[in-house]
Amino acid sequence: MIDLRGITQIYQGPSGPVEALRGIDLHITPGEVFGIIGRSGAGKSSLVRVINLLNRPSSGQVLVAGRDMTQLSDSQLRAARREIGMVFQHFNLLSSRTVYGNAALPLELAGLSAAEIRERVGPLLELVGLSHLADRYPAQISGGQKQRVGIARALASRPKVLLSDEATSALDPETTRSILDLLRQVNRDLGVTVVLITHQMQVIKQIADRVAVIDAGRIAEMGSVIDVFTRPRESITKSLIDEIVPQELPASVLARVRQLAARLAPGHSGQLLRLSYAGEQAYEPILSHLIRELGLDLSILHGQIDEIQQQTFGSLALYASGPMARIGAAIDYLRGHGVAVRTVDVNHD
């Protein structure tokens, strides 16, 4: 559906050229929810605005549904943009128009008749749960309701792609969840490909299928959300998912490990292990195997379990003690069963 090939974006700053995007390559498949996440200034908003050429890239190709957007004439580009809806962080509603009028605006600009507009806008307001507020003005509705109007407006032209640029950043957590649920419903029921720009991993966790982590204008890491959460490779990714899956152990846990190490039986070794797992591994009796078959003592020190896209994932910190060869065998066994294992030096965690 969307292919970005070798995208660069250079702005003229007060001190000279600024390279906002550096050789971006992305492929987004039809019908998926694709997340793009990064810190402020990483280039994520520049990237999403390249997709519909609100920002024209300095170099590279932008292909949407097989068409190179950078090669279109102005009139062709205007027509192509009708197939790419956009939802903004600050809603961008016209205060002088009602909920209905804001949702209808792109259809009026496209020259549709009043009857055709009613035929489209009515079902859209029902979809976003605002039929009963059609005659209200933006000043009379909540922030979450304003964003629902923005979504209805973005869908009015029946786009194939919906770009969401920090659409929930100005909303409280409960409203954020409801808006994300609505975006997933739009994706599922209408078959719209959703590209989600955010700085919050909680947003990615709730609805994205795949995610790209952008840092300093480059794609640092990309993959399925479950893989990125359970096996992050880059430091920027680890720092972003820390709000969901803490990457550092509390000092109290490390102190407890040192106590356990001081009480090791003669001839035994000890190792602190960080485990990450997803899917069926969460339900297998893996730890009981390590105790029963390898004769290890296991102390569970810290852990959590959650769910992404109806897949269970979790993390666990445990201290394994016993003969060193058996600890090595345990690590091999865990990895052989799809569990990501990291050994931790308690003096340097």
C-alpha positions as CSV (number, residue, x, y, z in Angstrom):
1,M,0.0,0.0,0.0
2,I,2.8,2.5,1.0
3,D,6.4,2.3,-0.1
4,L,9.0,4.8,1.0
5,R,12.3,4.4,-0.8
6,G,15.4,6.3,0.1
7,I,13.5,9.3,1.6
8,T,15.6,12.2,2.7
9,Q,14.3,15.6,4.0
10,I,16.5,18.6,4.3
11,Y,15.3,21.9,5.8
12,Q,17.1,25.2,5.8
13,G,17.7,26.1,9.5
14,P,19.0,29.3,11.0
15,S,22.5,27.8,11.1
16,G,22.4,25.9,7.8
17,P,20.8,22.7,6.4
18,V,19.1,20.3,8.8
19,E,18.7,16.7,7.7
20,A,15.3,15.6,9.3
21,L,15.1,12.3,7.4
22,R,18.0,10.2,6.3
23,G,17.5,7.4,3.8
24,I,14.1,6.1,5.1
25,D,12.9,2.8,3.6
26,L,9.5,1.6,4.7
27,H,6.9,-0.8,3.3
28,I,3.4,-0.7,4.8
29,T,1.0,-3.4,3.7
30,P,-2.7,-2.9,2.9
31,G,-5.0,-3.2,5.9
32,E,-2.5,-3.0,8.7
33,V,-2.1,-0.6,11.5
34,F,1.5,0.6,11.3
35,G,3.1,2.5,14.1
36,I,5.9,5.0,13.8
37,I,7.4,6.0,17.2
38,G,10.2,8.3,18.3
39,R,11.2,11.0,20.7
40,S,10.5,14.7,20.0
41,G,12.6,15.8,17.1
42,A,13.3,12.3,15.8
43,G,11.6,13.0,12.5
44,K,8.3,11.1,12.9
45,S,6.0,14.0,12.0
46,S,8.2,14.9,9.0
47,L,8.0,11.3,7.9
48,V,4.2,11.1,8.1
49,R,3.8,14.3,6.2
50,V,5.9,13.0,3.4
51,I,3.4,10.2,2.7
52,N,0.8,12.7,1.5
53,L,3.4,15.2,0.3
54,L,2.4,17.9,2.7
55,N,6.2,17.8,3.0
56,R,7.9,17.1,-0.3
57,P,11.0,14.9,0.2
58,S,14.4,16.2,-0.9
59,S,15.0,12.9,-2.5
60,G,13.5,9.4,-2.7
61,Q,10.2,7.9,-3.9
62,V,6.8,7.9,-2.2
63,L,4.6,5.2,-3.6
64,V,0.9,5.0,-2.4
65,A,-1.2,2.2,-4.1
66,G,1.5,1.9,-6.7
67,R,1.7,5.6,-7.7
68,D,4.8,7.7,-7.2
69,M,3.3,10.7,-5.4
70,T,6.4,12.8,-6.2
71,Q,5.8,12.5,-10.0
72,L,2.2,13.7,-9.9
73,S,1.0,17.0,-11.3
74,D,-0.7,19.4,-8.8
75,S,-4.2,18.4,-10.0
76,Q,-3.3,14.7,-9.8
77,L,-1.8,15.2,-6.3
78,R,-5.0,16.8,-5.1
79,A,-7.0,13.9,-6.4
80,A,-4.6,11.4,-4.8
81,R,-4.7,13.1,-1.4
82,R,-8.5,12.4,-1.3
83,E,-7.5,8.7,-0.8
84,I,-5.3,9.7,2.2
85,G,-7.1,11.0,5.3
86,M,-5.3,12.7,8.1
87,V,-6.2,13.1,11.8
88,F,-4.3,15.9,13.7
89,Q,-3.2,16.3,17.3
90,H,-5.1,19.5,17.8
91,F,-8.3,18.6,15.9
92,N,-8.2,21.6,13.5
93,L,-12.0,22.0,13.5
94,L,-13.7,25.1,12.2
95,S,-15.4,26.8,15.2
96,S,-18.1,28.3,13.1
97,R,-19.3,24.9,11.7
98,T,-21.3,22.3,13.5
99,V,-20.1,18.7,14.0
100,Y,-22.0,17.8,10.9
101,G,-20.6,20.8,9.0
102,N,-17.0,19.9,9.9
103,A,-17.4,16.3,8.8
104,A,-19.0,17.4,5.6
105,L,-16.4,20.0,4.7
106,P,-14.2,17.9,2.4
107,L,-17.2,16.7,0.5
108,E,-18.5,20.2,0.0
109,L,-15.0,21.2,-1.3
110,A,-15.2,18.2,-3.7
111,G,-18.5,19.5,-5.1
112,L,-20.8,16.8,-3.9
113,S,-24.5,17.6,-3.6
114,A,-26.3,18.1,-0.3
115,A,-28.0,14.7,-0.7
116,E,-24.8,12.9,-1.4
117,I,-23.2,14.6,1.6
118,R,-26.0,13.5,3.9
119,E,-25.7,9.9,2.6
120,R,-22.0,9.8,3.6
121,V,-21.9,12.0,6.7
122,G,-24.8,10.4,8.5
123,P,-23.3,6.9,8.7
124,L,-19.9,8.4,9.6
125,L,-21.3,10.2,12.6
126,E,-22.9,7.0,13.7
127,L,-19.7,5.2,13.3
128,V,-17.8,7.6,15.5
129,G,-20.7,7.8,18.0
130,L,-21.7,11.4,17.4
131,S,-25.1,11.2,15.6
132,H,-26.7,12.8,18.7
133,L,-24.3,15.8,18.6
134,A,-24.5,16.6,14.9
135,D,-25.8,20.1,15.5
136,R,-23.3,21.0,18.3
137,Y,-20.4,23.3,17.7
138,P,-16.8,22.4,18.7
139,A,-16.9,24.7,21.7
140,Q,-19.8,22.6,23.0
141,I,-18.1,19.2,22.9
142,S,-15.2,17.5,24.7
143,G,-11.7,16.9,23.4
144,G,-12.4,13.3,22.7
145,Q,-15.5,14.2,20.8
146,K,-13.6,16.7,18.8
147,Q,-11.2,14.1,17.7
148,R,-14.0,11.8,16.7
149,V,-15.2,14.6,14.5
150,G,-11.7,14.8,13.0
151,I,-11.8,11.1,12.3
152,A,-15.2,11.4,10.6
153,R,-13.9,14.2,8.5
154,A,-10.8,12.3,7.5
155,L,-13.0,9.3,6.5
156,A,-15.5,11.4,4.5
157,S,-13.6,11.0,1.2
158,R,-13.5,7.2,1.7
159,P,-9.7,7.1,1.9
160,K,-7.6,4.0,1.6
161,V,-5.1,5.3,4.1
162,L,-5.6,7.1,7.4
163,L,-2.6,9.1,8.8
164,S,-2.9,9.8,12.6
165,D,-0.3,12.4,13.7
166,E,-0.2,12.2,17.5
167,A,-4.0,12.1,17.4
168,T,-4.3,11.2,21.1
169,S,-1.5,13.3,22.6
170,A,-3.8,16.0,23.9
171,L,-6.3,13.5,25.5
172,D,-6.6,11.8,28.9
173,P,-5.8,8.1,29.2
174,E,-9.4,6.9,29.1
175,T,-10.3,9.0,26.1
176,T,-7.1,7.9,24.4
177,R,-8.1,4.3,24.8
178,S,-11.5,5.0,23.3
179,I,-10.1,6.8,20.3
180,L,-7.6,4.1,19.6
181,D,-10.4,1.5,19.8
182,L,-12.2,3.6,17.2
183,L,-9.2,3.7,14.9
184,R,-8.9,-0.1,15.2
185,Q,-12.6,-0.4,14.4
186,V,-12.1,1.8,11.3
187,N,-9.2,-0.4,10.3
188,R,-11.2,-3.6,10.8
189,D,-14.6,-2.6,9.5
190,L,-13.6,-0.3,6.6
191,G,-10.3,-2.0,5.6
192,V,-8.5,1.3,5.9
193,T,-4.7,1.2,6.3
194,V,-3.8,3.2,9.4
195,V,-0.4,4.9,10.0
196,L,0.0,5.9,13.6
197,I,2.5,8.5,14.7
198,T,3.2,8.7,18.4
199,H,5.8,9.1,21.1
200,Q,4.0,6.7,23.4
201,M,4.6,2.9,23.4
202,Q,1.3,2.4,25.2
203,V,-0.4,3.7,22.0
204,I,1.6,1.2,19.9
205,K,0.9,-1.6,22.3
206,Q,-2.9,-1.1,22.1
207,I,-3.5,-1.2,18.4
208,A,-0.5,-1.5,16.1
209,D,0.4,-4.6,14.1
210,R,4.0,-3.5,13.3
211,V,6.1,-0.6,14.4
212,A,9.1,1.3,13.2
213,V,11.3,3.2,15.7
214,I,12.7,6.4,14.3
215,D,15.7,8.1,15.8
216,A,17.7,11.1,14.5
217,G,15.9,10.8,11.1
218,R,16.7,7.1,10.6
219,I,14.8,3.9,11.2
220,A,16.5,2.4,14.2
221,E,14.4,-0.8,14.5
222,M,11.3,-2.3,12.8
223,G,9.2,-5.4,13.2
224,S,6.0,-6.8,14.6
225,V,5.0,-5.2,17.9
226,I,5.2,-8.4,19.9
227,D,8.8,-9.0,18.6
228,V,9.9,-5.5,19.3
229,F,8.5,-5.5,22.8
230,T,10.0,-8.9,23.8
231,R,13.3,-8.6,21.9
232,P,14.3,-4.9,21.5
233,R,17.7,-4.5,20.0
234,E,18.5,-0.8,20.1
235,S,19.0,1.4,23.1
236,I,16.3,3.9,21.9
237,T,13.8,1.1,21.6
238,K,14.6,-0.2,25.1
239,S,14.1,3.3,26.5
240,L,10.8,3.7,24.7
241,I,9.3,0.4,25.9
242,D,10.6,1.0,29.4
243,E,7.2,2.5,30.3
244,I,5.5,-0.8,29.5
245,V,8.3,-3.4,30.2
246,P,10.9,-1.9,32.6
247,Q,14.4,-2.6,31.3
248,E,16.2,-2.0,34.6
249,L,15.6,-3.9,37.8
250,P,14.8,-2.1,41.0
251,A,17.7,-1.7,43.4
252,S,15.9,-3.8,46.0
253,V,15.9,-6.8,43.6
254,L,19.6,-6.4,42.9
255,A,20.3,-6.3,46.6
256,R,18.3,-9.5,47.1
257,V,20.4,-11.2,44.3
258,R,23.6,-10.3,46.2
259,Q,22.2,-11.9,49.3
260,L,21.4,-15.0,47.4
261,A,24.8,-15.1,45.9
262,A,26.4,-14.9,49.3
263,R,24.5,-18.0,50.5
264,L,25.4,-20.3,47.6
265,A,26.2,-23.9,48.5
266,P,29.8,-25.1,48.0
267,G,30.5,-25.9,44.4
268,H,27.4,-24.0,43.1
269,S,27.2,-20.9,41.0
270,G,24.5,-18.4,40.6
271,Q,23.2,-16.3,37.7
272,L,20.6,-13.6,37.4
273,L,18.5,-14.1,34.2
274,R,16.1,-11.7,32.5
275,L,13.5,-13.6,30.4
276,S,11.2,-12.3,27.8
277,Y,8.5,-14.4,26.3
278,A,5.4,-14.2,24.2
279,G,2.5,-16.4,22.9
280,E,2.4,-20.0,23.9
281,Q,5.6,-19.8,25.9
282,A,3.7,-18.0,28.6
283,Y,1.7,-21.1,29.3
284,E,4.3,-23.8,29.1
285,P,5.7,-25.3,32.4
286,I,9.3,-24.3,31.4
287,L,10.5,-23.4,34.8
288,S,9.3,-26.6,36.4
289,H,11.4,-28.5,33.8
290,L,14.5,-26.6,34.9
291,I,13.8,-27.5,38.5
292,R,12.8,-31.1,37.9
293,E,15.2,-32.1,35.1
294,L,18.2,-30.0,35.8
295,G,18.0,-29.8,39.6
296,L,18.4,-26.0,39.7
297,D,17.1,-23.7,42.4
298,L,15.1,-20.8,41.0
299,S,14.2,-17.7,42.9
300,I,11.6,-15.5,41.0
301,L,12.5,-11.9,41.8
302,H,10.5,-9.7,39.5
303,G,8.0,-10.0,36.7
304,Q,4.9,-8.9,34.8
305,I,2.5,-10.2,32.2
306,D,0.4,-8.3,29.7
307,E,-1.2,-8.7,26.3
308,I,-0.5,-7.3,22.8
309,Q,-3.0,-8.0,20.0
310,Q,-4.5,-10.9,21.9
311,Q,-1.0,-12.4,22.4
312,T,0.3,-12.8,25.9
313,F,3.8,-11.4,26.6
314,G,5.8,-10.9,29.7
315,S,9.1,-10.5,31.4
316,L,10.7,-12.3,34.4
317,A,13.8,-11.9,36.4
318,L,15.0,-15.0,38.2
319,Y,18.1,-16.2,40.0
320,A,19.3,-19.6,39.1
321,S,21.7,-21.5,41.3
322,G,23.4,-24.8,40.9
323,P,26.3,-26.3,38.9
324,M,27.4,-23.8,36.2
325,A,27.1,-26.4,33.5
326,R,23.4,-26.9,34.4
327,I,22.8,-23.2,34.4
328,G,24.2,-23.1,30.9
329,A,22.0,-26.0,29.9
330,A,19.0,-24.1,31.3
331,I,19.8,-21.1,29.2
332,D,20.1,-23.2,26.1
333,Y,16.8,-25.0,26.9
334,L,14.9,-21.7,27.4
335,R,16.2,-20.2,24.2
336,G,15.4,-23.4,22.4
337,H,11.8,-22.9,23.5
338,G,11.5,-19.4,22.1
339,V,12.3,-17.5,25.3
340,A,14.7,-14.5,25.0
341,V,17.3,-14.8,27.8
342,R,19.7,-12.2,29.0
343,T,22.3,-12.8,31.7
344,V,22.8,-9.9,34.1
345,D,25.9,-8.8,36.0
346,V,24.3,-7.5,39.2
347,N,27.2,-5.2,39.7
348,H,26.6,-3.4,36.4
349,D,22.9,-3.7,35.6
